[in-house]
């Protein structure tokens, strides 16, 4: 089937839906990060809790454009490319949104951590906490045993 102007309009609509789904997931993960969760658990929880709204939005658009994709009759050759582009794109984008977005979010967070140096500071703080738990005094501090 030809890629007509009408099909391109359907692809633009599809881009908006996919973008909204990814934003819903990432925004939820950012809120969890502000509450102190790590990146992996935040994006996992976001994917689990935002799964239903993402599926509902996708199925609403899919079922709305399915008659256009399957339609026949007068003028269907003009509308059918729009329906096929949207139905096919929604099926593919659903998989990409639910599987690829969390992976990209997690790895971009890792890159951001490495570039900002937070990982180095967190490792130093973890080492400091290990020394305290092992009974060693942290740098600059002394402990006295009660007699």
C-alpha atoms as an extended CHARMM CRD file, in Angstrom:
* protein
*
       147  EXT
         1         1  UNK       CA              0.0000000000        0.0000000000        0.0000000000  PROA      1               0.0000000000
         2         2  UNK       CA              1.2500000000        3.4820000000       -0.8100000000  PROA      2               0.0000000000
         3         3  UNK       CA              2.4100000000        5.8880000000        1.8810000000  PROA      3               0.0000000000
         4         4  UNK       CA             -0.0470000000        8.6830000000        1.2280000000  PROA      4               0.0000000000
         5         5  UNK       CA             -0.5680000000       12.0040000000        2.9690000000  PROA      5               0.0000000000
         6         6  UNK       CA             -3.4440000000       10.4800000000        4.9240000000  PROA      6               0.0000000000
         7         7  UNK       CA             -1.1980000000        7.6420000000        6.1420000000  PROA      7               0.0000000000
         8         8  UNK       CA              1.4000000000       10.2030000000        7.2610000000  PROA      8               0.0000000000
         9         9  UNK       CA             -1.3090000000       11.9700000000        9.2760000000  PROA      9               0.0000000000
        10        10  UNK       CA             -2.0030000000        8.6220000000       10.9760000000  PROA      10              0.0000000000
        11        11  UNK       CA              1.7000000000        8.1980000000       11.7300000000  PROA      11              0.0000000000
        12        12  UNK       CA              1.8000000000       11.6590000000       13.3090000000  PROA      12              0.0000000000
        13        13  UNK       CA             -1.1550000000       10.7090000000       15.4960000000  PROA      13              0.0000000000
        14        14  UNK       CA              0.6400000000        7.5030000000       16.3940000000  PROA      14              0.0000000000
        15        15  UNK       CA              3.7580000000        9.4260000000       17.4510000000  PROA      15              0.0000000000
        16        16  UNK       CA              1.6550000000       11.4740000000       19.8560000000  PROA      16              0.0000000000
        17        17  UNK       CA              0.1150000000        8.4050000000       21.4790000000  PROA      17              0.0000000000
        18        18  UNK       CA              3.4470000000        6.6280000000       21.8720000000  PROA      18              0.0000000000
        19        19  UNK       CA              5.0730000000        9.7660000000       23.2890000000  PROA      19              0.0000000000
        20        20  UNK       CA              2.2740000000       10.1250000000       25.8320000000  PROA      20              0.0000000000
        21        21  UNK       CA              2.6680000000        6.5180000000       26.9460000000  PROA      21              0.0000000000
        22        22  UNK       CA              6.4080000000        6.9010000000       27.4610000000  PROA      22              0.0000000000
        23        23  UNK       CA              5.9590000000       10.1890000000       29.3220000000  PROA      23              0.0000000000
        24        24  UNK       CA              3.4120000000        8.5700000000       31.6600000000  PROA      24              0.0000000000
        25        25  UNK       CA              5.8950000000        5.8610000000       32.5400000000  PROA      25              0.0000000000
        26        26  UNK       CA              8.9850000000        8.0550000000       32.9080000000  PROA      26              0.0000000000
        27        27  UNK       CA              7.1520000000       10.7460000000       34.8780000000  PROA      27              0.0000000000
        28        28  UNK       CA              5.9650000000        8.1570000000       37.3770000000  PROA      28              0.0000000000
        29        29  UNK       CA              9.5070000000        6.7860000000       37.6950000000  PROA      29              0.0000000000
        30        30  UNK       CA             10.8990000000       10.2780000000       38.3130000000  PROA      30              0.0000000000
        31        31  UNK       CA              8.3810000000       10.7850000000       41.1240000000  PROA      31              0.0000000000
        32        32  UNK       CA              9.4880000000        7.5060000000       42.7080000000  PROA      32              0.0000000000
        33        33  UNK       CA             13.1330000000        8.5850000000       42.3880000000  PROA      33              0.0000000000
        34        34  UNK       CA             12.3240000000       11.7840000000       44.2990000000  PROA      34              0.0000000000
        35        35  UNK       CA             10.9340000000        9.5950000000       47.0720000000  PROA      35              0.0000000000
        36        36  UNK       CA             14.2810000000        7.8080000000       47.3040000000  PROA      36              0.0000000000
        37        37  UNK       CA             13.8640000000        4.6960000000       45.1550000000  PROA      37              0.0000000000
        38        38  UNK       CA             16.6600000000        3.5140000000       42.9060000000  PROA      38              0.0000000000
        39        39  UNK       CA             16.2720000000        3.7060000000       39.1270000000  PROA      39              0.0000000000
        40        40  UNK       CA             15.5610000000        0.0330000000       38.5390000000  PROA      40              0.0000000000
        41        41  UNK       CA             12.8220000000       -0.3090000000       41.1290000000  PROA      41              0.0000000000
        42        42  UNK       CA             11.3210000000        3.0640000000       40.1420000000  PROA      42              0.0000000000
        43        43  UNK       CA             10.9900000000        2.2250000000       36.4410000000  PROA      43              0.0000000000
        44        44  UNK       CA              9.8100000000       -1.3160000000       37.2420000000  PROA      44              0.0000000000
        45        45  UNK       CA              7.0620000000        0.0290000000       39.4750000000  PROA      45              0.0000000000
        46        46  UNK       CA              6.1830000000        2.6250000000       36.8380000000  PROA      46              0.0000000000
        47        47  UNK       CA              5.8870000000       -0.0570000000       34.1680000000  PROA      47              0.0000000000
        48        48  UNK       CA              3.6790000000       -2.1970000000       36.3970000000  PROA      48              0.0000000000
        49        49  UNK       CA              1.3960000000        0.5760000000       37.6230000000  PROA      49              0.0000000000
        50        50  UNK       CA              1.0790000000        2.4210000000       34.3050000000  PROA      50              0.0000000000
        51        51  UNK       CA              0.5070000000       -0.7370000000       32.2820000000  PROA      51              0.0000000000
        52        52  UNK       CA             -3.2780000000       -0.5320000000       32.5250000000  PROA      52              0.0000000000
        53        53  UNK       CA             -3.6550000000        3.1190000000       31.4150000000  PROA      53              0.0000000000
        54        54  UNK       CA             -1.2210000000        2.5220000000       28.5550000000  PROA      54              0.0000000000
        55        55  UNK       CA             -3.1250000000       -0.5740000000       27.4120000000  PROA      55              0.0000000000
        56        56  UNK       CA             -6.4630000000        1.2390000000       27.7030000000  PROA      56              0.0000000000
        57        57  UNK       CA             -5.2480000000        4.1540000000       25.5740000000  PROA      57              0.0000000000
        58        58  UNK       CA             -3.7640000000        1.8380000000       22.9770000000  PROA      58              0.0000000000
        59        59  UNK       CA             -6.8480000000       -0.3450000000       22.7060000000  PROA      59              0.0000000000
        60        60  UNK       CA             -9.1370000000        2.6820000000       22.4570000000  PROA      60              0.0000000000
        61        61  UNK       CA             -7.1180000000        4.0340000000       19.5260000000  PROA      61              0.0000000000
        62        62  UNK       CA             -6.7490000000        0.5690000000       18.0140000000  PROA      62              0.0000000000
        63        63  UNK       CA            -10.4420000000       -0.2710000000       18.1710000000  PROA      63              0.0000000000
        64        64  UNK       CA            -11.3160000000        3.1970000000       16.8960000000  PROA      64              0.0000000000
        65        65  UNK       CA             -9.1820000000        2.8510000000       13.7760000000  PROA      65              0.0000000000
        66        66  UNK       CA             -9.8030000000       -0.8430000000       13.1070000000  PROA      66              0.0000000000
        67        67  UNK       CA            -13.0030000000       -0.1720000000       11.1070000000  PROA      67              0.0000000000
        68        68  UNK       CA            -11.0670000000        2.2980000000        8.9620000000  PROA      68              0.0000000000
        69        69  UNK       CA             -8.3300000000       -0.2850000000        8.3190000000  PROA      69              0.0000000000
        70        70  UNK       CA            -10.8330000000       -3.0350000000        7.4740000000  PROA      70              0.0000000000
        71        71  UNK       CA            -13.3100000000       -0.7590000000        5.7210000000  PROA      71              0.0000000000
        72        72  UNK       CA            -14.5380000000       -1.1870000000        2.2140000000  PROA      72              0.0000000000
        73        73  UNK       CA            -16.8490000000        0.7580000000        0.0390000000  PROA      73              0.0000000000
        74        74  UNK       CA            -16.7900000000        4.1860000000       -1.5450000000  PROA      74              0.0000000000
        75        75  UNK       CA            -13.7010000000        6.1590000000       -0.5640000000  PROA      75              0.0000000000
        76        76  UNK       CA            -12.0740000000        3.3510000000        1.4030000000  PROA      76              0.0000000000
        77        77  UNK       CA             -8.9400000000        3.5000000000       -0.7480000000  PROA      77              0.0000000000
        78        78  UNK       CA             -8.3090000000        6.9710000000        0.6940000000  PROA      78              0.0000000000
        79        79  UNK       CA             -8.9540000000        6.0970000000        4.3630000000  PROA      79              0.0000000000
        80        80  UNK       CA             -7.5560000000        2.5720000000        4.5170000000  PROA      80              0.0000000000
        81        81  UNK       CA             -3.8380000000        3.5850000000        4.5630000000  PROA      81              0.0000000000
        82        82  UNK       CA             -4.5390000000        5.7300000000        7.6530000000  PROA      82              0.0000000000
        83        83  UNK       CA             -6.1490000000        2.8230000000        9.4740000000  PROA      83              0.0000000000
        84        84  UNK       CA             -3.4550000000        0.3440000000        8.5420000000  PROA      84              0.0000000000
        85        85  UNK       CA             -0.6740000000        2.7350000000        9.5610000000  PROA      85              0.0000000000
        86        86  UNK       CA             -2.2730000000        3.3990000000       12.9400000000  PROA      86              0.0000000000
        87        87  UNK       CA             -3.2920000000       -0.2010000000       13.7150000000  PROA      87              0.0000000000
        88        88  UNK       CA              0.0880000000       -1.6290000000       12.7260000000  PROA      88              0.0000000000
        89        89  UNK       CA              1.9720000000        1.1680000000       14.4350000000  PROA      89              0.0000000000
        90        90  UNK       CA              0.0350000000        0.7650000000       17.6820000000  PROA      90              0.0000000000
        91        91  UNK       CA              0.7590000000       -2.9550000000       17.8100000000  PROA      91              0.0000000000
        92        92  UNK       CA              4.4860000000       -2.4200000000       17.3080000000  PROA      92              0.0000000000
        93        93  UNK       CA              4.7040000000        0.6580000000       19.5260000000  PROA      93              0.0000000000
        94        94  UNK       CA              2.9840000000       -1.1060000000       22.4120000000  PROA      94              0.0000000000
        95        95  UNK       CA              5.7830000000       -3.6370000000       22.5810000000  PROA      95              0.0000000000
        96        96  UNK       CA              8.4150000000       -0.9320000000       22.2330000000  PROA      96              0.0000000000
        97        97  UNK       CA              6.8530000000        1.2570000000       24.9050000000  PROA      97              0.0000000000
        98        98  UNK       CA              6.5250000000       -1.4830000000       27.4910000000  PROA      98              0.0000000000
        99        99  UNK       CA              9.8970000000       -3.1510000000       26.9130000000  PROA      99              0.0000000000
       100       100  UNK       CA             12.2800000000       -0.5950000000       25.4430000000  PROA      100             0.0000000000
       101       101  UNK       CA             11.3490000000        2.5410000000       27.4380000000  PROA      101             0.0000000000
       102       102  UNK       CA             12.2970000000        1.0470000000       30.8460000000  PROA      102             0.0000000000
       103       103  UNK       CA             15.6030000000       -0.2180000000       29.4690000000  PROA      103             0.0000000000
       104       104  UNK       CA             16.4660000000        3.1490000000       27.9260000000  PROA      104             0.0000000000
       105       105  UNK       CA             15.4620000000        4.9490000000       31.1380000000  PROA      105             0.0000000000
       106       106  UNK       CA             17.6260000000        2.6630000000       33.2730000000  PROA      106             0.0000000000
       107       107  UNK       CA             20.7170000000        2.9820000000       31.0720000000  PROA      107             0.0000000000
       108       108  UNK       CA             20.3430000000        6.7530000000       30.6730000000  PROA      108             0.0000000000
       109       109  UNK       CA             20.1750000000        6.9880000000       34.4580000000  PROA      109             0.0000000000
       110       110  UNK       CA             23.3840000000        4.9530000000       34.7030000000  PROA      110             0.0000000000
       111       111  UNK       CA             25.0910000000        7.2570000000       32.2020000000  PROA      111             0.0000000000
       112       112  UNK       CA             23.8690000000       10.3330000000       34.0640000000  PROA      112             0.0000000000
       113       113  UNK       CA             25.1620000000        8.8850000000       37.3280000000  PROA      113             0.0000000000
       114       114  UNK       CA             28.5830000000        8.2070000000       35.8410000000  PROA      114             0.0000000000
       115       115  UNK       CA             28.8560000000       11.6260000000       34.2290000000  PROA      115             0.0000000000
       116       116  UNK       CA             27.7750000000       13.5400000000       37.3020000000  PROA      116             0.0000000000
       117       117  UNK       CA             30.0980000000       11.6470000000       39.6460000000  PROA      117             0.0000000000
       118       118  UNK       CA             27.2900000000       10.5940000000       41.9550000000  PROA      118             0.0000000000
       119       119  UNK       CA             28.3160000000        6.9910000000       41.5960000000  PROA      119             0.0000000000
       120       120  UNK       CA             31.7540000000        7.7700000000       42.9750000000  PROA      120             0.0000000000
       121       121  UNK       CA             30.3170000000        9.6500000000       45.9610000000  PROA      121             0.0000000000
       122       122  UNK       CA             27.7870000000        6.9080000000       46.6690000000  PROA      122             0.0000000000
       123       123  UNK       CA             30.5300000000        4.2750000000       46.6160000000  PROA      123             0.0000000000
       124       124  UNK       CA             32.6090000000        6.3400000000       49.0580000000  PROA      124             0.0000000000
       125       125  UNK       CA             29.5910000000        6.7280000000       51.3740000000  PROA      125             0.0000000000
       126       126  UNK       CA             28.8970000000        2.9990000000       51.1890000000  PROA      126             0.0000000000
       127       127  UNK       CA             32.5130000000        2.2750000000       52.1000000000  PROA      127             0.0000000000
       128       128  UNK       CA             32.2140000000        4.6790000000       55.0480000000  PROA      128             0.0000000000
       129       129  UNK       CA             29.0590000000        2.9030000000       56.2360000000  PROA      129             0.0000000000
       130       130  UNK       CA             30.7900000000       -0.4850000000       55.9440000000  PROA      130             0.0000000000
       131       131  UNK       CA             33.6550000000        0.7320000000       58.1390000000  PROA      131             0.0000000000
       132       132  UNK       CA             31.1810000000        1.9630000000       60.7760000000  PROA      132             0.0000000000
       133       133  UNK       CA             29.3290000000       -1.3610000000       60.7710000000  PROA      133             0.0000000000
       134       134  UNK       CA             32.6250000000       -3.2220000000       61.0410000000  PROA      134             0.0000000000
       135       135  UNK       CA             33.5190000000       -1.2510000000       64.1780000000  PROA      135             0.0000000000
       136       136  UNK       CA             36.0430000000        1.1200000000       62.6580000000  PROA      136             0.0000000000
       137       137  UNK       CA             35.6660000000        4.8140000000       63.2960000000  PROA      137             0.0000000000
       138       138  UNK       CA             34.7180000000        6.9730000000       60.3240000000  PROA      138             0.0000000000
       139       139  UNK       CA             37.2830000000        9.4700000000       59.1670000000  PROA      139             0.0000000000
       140       140  UNK       CA             37.8340000000       12.1600000000       61.7980000000  PROA      140             0.0000000000
       141       141  UNK       CA             35.6620000000       10.5100000000       64.4550000000  PROA      141             0.0000000000
       142       142  UNK       CA             36.6190000000        8.5530000000       67.5450000000  PROA      142             0.0000000000
       143       143  UNK       CA             34.5300000000        6.1690000000       69.5430000000  PROA      143             0.0000000000
       144       144  UNK       CA             34.9410000000        5.4540000000       73.2020000000  PROA      144             0.0000000000
       145       145  UNK       CA             33.7190000000        2.3020000000       74.8220000000  PROA      145             0.0000000000
       146       146  UNK       CA             31.5450000000        2.7350000000       77.8500000000  PROA      146             0.0000000000
       147       147  UNK       CA             33.1310000000        1.0730000000       80.8870000000  PROA      147             0.0000000000
